[in-house]
């Protein structure tokens, strides 16, 4: 059961008219929800002078931490308060006590809702605060506040009621109301009344589970980093070992995949196989069709051919979303993606050639793409994936190879295709 929470509109800091910095920060808080958290934090640093950051954060950001505003805004504020002092341990961050008090309060509220069979809307805020207070806030940097707010965890051990910190039970006077945890417990006792049963004791996270959570967070960060760089071998091994968790729900969207494939074609194979073999879900009602469409739109580059070739030999079993019968990743890619991919590559080469003739580009993208495509198609013939004697399979490539027969690979392909016709 999902509980409903009334949310006020996104708030802007007060006094925006009297201070340009306040106005700029207000605009940032309104528009940075699709940017990575690290980018939003850097924007805050650029907007505010170093000598003014603490006071402005105290006056403008801190009140929003517990305000009834959208979850994305609270997540963004939490990260900025952390990022202001990232060169130093979280233990000396002046906003730690406020972050900790919010964590305890929201965690306890989420635990009460979970005990009654529901799910708090602030589950993800609790997880974000937990990561920050553990000293792992940098892991959140690649994610946008929108992504963090939408990504409901599917792992019970990462539910808010299971998240604990080392300083959960500080050695202090239990009657001291300045202790945030003690104050929260006292308030809960007053609100619940003596006749209500005590909440069940929270399940503690074991060392093994905590280590697993750390690895999963690291793998998620690496997967996002793979959109802009090639991961090294140790990073690829870590991501590869956690792919089942990274696709349920998917960390990368269909928009992210082409860039990831460009930099990490080898790792993209098990990732795409896992995505294609997943059944439709509430977050992706089209199922495999979403990722088949990504394959159709890939350019004729070596990473693309490498990925398509691997998938065409992948015998991972899956369920056909149309017939409900059993099939494989290779069959889905061959029947639903290969033709569209080849057609898209041909159009890509022709467009680059037209741009080159118009003087818009000066490199040999068209020539390289044509040769790579013809070489790839020849390999498909050798592996028996396409039938050179079938006009339906090879008519388009026969015309293409003839048009570009000035290149050796295209000439070889044309002769192979023509041999079965004449």
ABEGO torsion letter per residue (X at the ends): XBBBBBBBBBBBBBGAAABAAAAAAAAAAAAAAABBAAAAAAAAAAABBAAAAAAAAAAAAAAAAABBBBAAAAAAAAAAAAAAAAABBAAABAAAAAAAAAAAAAAAAAAAAAAAGBBBAAAAAAAAAAAAAAGAAAAAAABBAAAAAABBBABAAABAAABBBAAABBBBBAABAABAAAAAAAAAAAAAEAABBBBBBBBBBBAAAAAAAAAAAAAAAAAAAAAABBBBAAAAAAAAAAAAAAAOBBABBAAAAAAAAAABAAAAAAAAAAAAABBBBAABAAEAAAAAAAAAABBBBAAAAAAAAAAAABABBBBBAAAGBBBBAAAAAAAAAAAAAAAAAAAAAAAAAAAAAAGABABAAAAAAAAAAAAAAAAAAAAGABBAABAAAAAAAAAAAAAAAABAAAAAAAAAAAAAAX
